[in-house]
Structures are given as structure tokens and as C-alpha cells.
């Protein structure tokens, strides 16, 4: 039986959301994707969920409530604190990535500008998430995919 990975994407950029969805479709992993456009929508959706998604891809620069604020609220809320949060941003500064990790982010990914790299990065994150699902999900992929865009500890 194939298990579906539940993904939540919080990103206000329509083009980035389109590319994210297209990349997921091309890597052919069983996922269910829900997209929200700002931090307020994100927190409202999480509050209404009976069960959390396996992973949240969180953009830092969103209107109404930014990614920093969302991460802080998620990790302070007992209901949400176990949610795997992957920061998904166009910018990267090591100090900022370290602070986000210390605040509870699982990984920090700089959004790749190349579609092929985007697929590779998403596949790597999904491999990590799939191994945490009970029972683990088996994904058939080329294990030589580079991790250069996934920055974690």
C-alpha cells in the first residue's frame, strides 16, 4: 500500500507555488498538497486540522504574518510543535539559517532557480519525511541526487 505524504506549502508567490506543484507532479511521489498564501491563513488552517501534515514548506516573506512569526507560533503551540517545518526562501544567510534551526525549523532551503534542482531538492526532503512516517514510505529515486541546496544541521 502506498502512503500519501501530506504537504502544506505557505507561500504568497504564485509563480513559486506553480513551480513547486509542477515539480511534485514530475517526481511522481504520492502527495497531497495544500497551499496557503499568508501566515494568517496558515495558522487558521493548522488550527482547524484534525491531523497535521507531515511537512510544512514555509516561505519567510509573506504578507500579514511572515514565516518567522509563523514558525515561532507553531513551535510554541503544543498542538503544532511536532510539525516538520522546512524554510523555503529565496534568500540565504548562514546566521539566519542557524537562528531558524534553533527556533525549530527542520531544514532551510534556498529556492533553486533551476527547475531540475527544485525537483531534486524536493525529492531529498520527501525522502527524509518518508522515513519518519509509520510505517516508512518507500520512494524509488536515484540516491546520488545532490544535497547542495538543503542546508540543515
N, C-alpha and C positions, 0 to 999 in steps of 0.2 A: 504494500500500500504506500502510495506516495503522499507525503505530508506537505501541506502548503505552508510556506513561510509568510507570516503576516508582517507587512512592511507599512510604516507610516512615514510619509515624506512631508516635512514642513518647509516650504519654500515659496516665496512670493513671485519668483521669476518664471513666467510662463514657458519661456524657451528652455530653461533648465529642467523644468518639470516634464516637458515634452521629450527631451533627450534622455532623461532618467527612465521614463516609461519605455521609450523605444529600445534602450539598452537592455532593460529587463526582458522585453519581448524577444530580443535576439539571442540572449543567453539561455532561453528556454528552461528556466527554473520555475517550478511550481510556486508562484507567489500570489498573494492578494495585496494590491497596493491601494492605499487610501492617501489622498493628498489634501493638505490644508494650506492656506495662503498666508496665514499670520499666526502669531503666538497666541492670541486670544482664542482663535478657532482651535488651535492645537490643544490647549488646556481644557476647553469645553468638551472637545471630543474625548479626550482621555478620561475626564470626569464621568462621562456617560457610558464608557466602555464597561462591559461585563468582564472582559479579559483583555489584557494588554497585548499589543503586537509584539513580535519577537524583537523588532528593531525599529528605532526611530532615526531617520536621517534628518538632521536639524541644521538648517541654514542659520547663520549668525545675524545677518542683516535683513530683518523682516519688519514690517510696519506693526504698529500697535503694541507689540511686545516682542523684543528681539530674542535671539537664541540664547544669549547669556541669561536673561531673565527667566526664560522658559526652563533652561537646564537647572537653574537654582531652585525654582518651584517644584520641578519634577523630583529632584533628589531630596527635597525637604518633606515631600508628601509620602507617607507610609504606603499608600495605595500604588504610587508610581515609581518609587525609588529603585526597584529592581529592573526597570525598563532599560534595555541596552540602547544607549544614545551614541550615535555616530555624528560628529560635527562634519558638515558638508558645506564648505565655504570656498569662495574664490580666492581669498587671501590666506597667507600663511606667515606667521611669525612664531618662532620656537617658544618664546616666553608665553605667548598667548596659548599655544597648544598645551604647554605644561600646566598652565593655570586651569584650562578647561578639563584636562585629565584629572587634576587634583580636585576639581569640582564634581567629578563623577562621569565625565564622558569616557566612553569605551575606546574610541578612536577619533582621530582628527584627519579628515581627508580634504586635501585641496582639490577642488573640482578640476578634473582634467579638461584641457581644451580640445583634446582629440577623442573622437567617439570610440575608437578601438580601446584606448586606455580606460575610458569610462566603463566599458563592459568588463575589462579585466579587473578593475578595482571593485566593481560591484560583485563580481564573482568571488573575489577573495573575501569580502566581508560576509557574503552569504555562506561561504564555506565555514567561516568561524561560527556564525549563528547556527547553521545546520547542525554542527557538532554539539551545541548546547541544548537542542530540542530533545525531549524524551519521547520516544526513542530517537536517536540521532537520524537525521535525514541524510541519505546518500546522494551526492551530486557527482555526476560524471564530468570531470573537467581535466584540462591539462594542468598538472601541478607545477609546471615551470613558469606559470604566469607571474610576472614581476610584482613585487610589493612596493615599488618605489613611491607610489602615491598614498599608501596607507602609512600614516605616521602614528605609532602608538608606543606604549611602554610595555 
